[in-house]
Amino acid sequence: MKYIISSISILVVAICIPAQAAILNLSWSTTLNVDSGMEGQLPNGVSNGQSISGGFIYDTDFPFVSASPDGQIMNYDILSWNLKLGTGNEFGRAVNDGLGVSPLGRGWLRVTNNDDAVNDRFQLGNNINPNRPPENEYLYTLTFEDTDSTVWDDATLPDNLIFDDFEITKLSLYRVVLNNGNKWSFLKLGDMSSLDTYSLTSVPLPGALFLFISGLLPIFLRKRLLKFITE
């Protein structure tokens, strides 16, 4: 009985621990609307009016902090990003994905706050090496601007971002092409000024799973011991 009581206590602790997840998953979808003359740059079978989707996972712990004329900047680690342009056209990167140690193409997330002026910004971006073929042919940036500075009052990134609170929303789609100078560069295909859906969820921490398993372990061992004694 004491084993069961102990295990139940651990389970209660695991369930009652508040979510402190610093890893967040933002997912989105929107209606594709590239600029006139740019539809030919899309993958085969993809055209304006279709739904596209994507997302990224980022870590809000220990961001790199810097300052600029635009205000205080918090740079957060991107753990992965993805983009889906119709069936069979999926792009993305993830940390430790085997595509090289360089962070190029892994994306970056920046939150800018300026207490002296409006126009705070939450922005996911991407980068490439002009001298190396890209890991992904298509990339995107996602920008939310708070022109009246009501979403947050410092540069830290809140866990409960409500994107309807932002006055400007922009998702920009790019294709990486080889330019006339034989360098890889961004070709902007167009901006989408709104999202059809978005969600921001916490990624469960391993600690909670460990506590849950720790709670079940004494019950399992107790049953095995009783079975061994009766045999």
ABEGO torsion letter per residue (X at the ends): XAAAAAAAAAAAAAAABBBABABBBBBBBBBBBBBBGAAAABBBGBBBGBBBBBEBBBBABGBBBBBBAAEBBBBBBBABBBBBBEBGBBBEBBBGAGAEABABGAEBBBBBBBAABBGBBBBBBBBBBAABBBABABBBBBBBBBAAGAABABABBBAABBAAABABBBBBBBBBBBBAAGBBBBBBAEBBABBABBBBBBBBBAAAAAAAAAAAAAAAAAAAAAAAAAX
